[in-house]
Amino acid sequence: MSAVKARTQAINQRKSVLITADPALREELAGPGNAELFRTCTRFAEVSCREEV
């Protein structure tokens, strides 16, 4: 798979998750562009991992 195709697939997966997110969270994350959306989701994942330990 090419890097461009993988990037597009990752963006589409992230955005599809937002469809089922809590409406308040969905509204908060609707504005940022792809780069900011990825940074925000990465921070969520980091916090989630710390909470599991």
BELKAGI-V115245 format. One record per helix or strand of 3 or more residues. SS is the DSSP state (hx for helix, st for strand). FROM is the first residue (numbers start at 1). LEN is the number of residues. If there is no record, write none. Layout:
[[SS:FROM:LEN] [SS:FROM:LEN]]
This chain:
[[hx:3:17] [hx:23:7] [hx:34:19]]
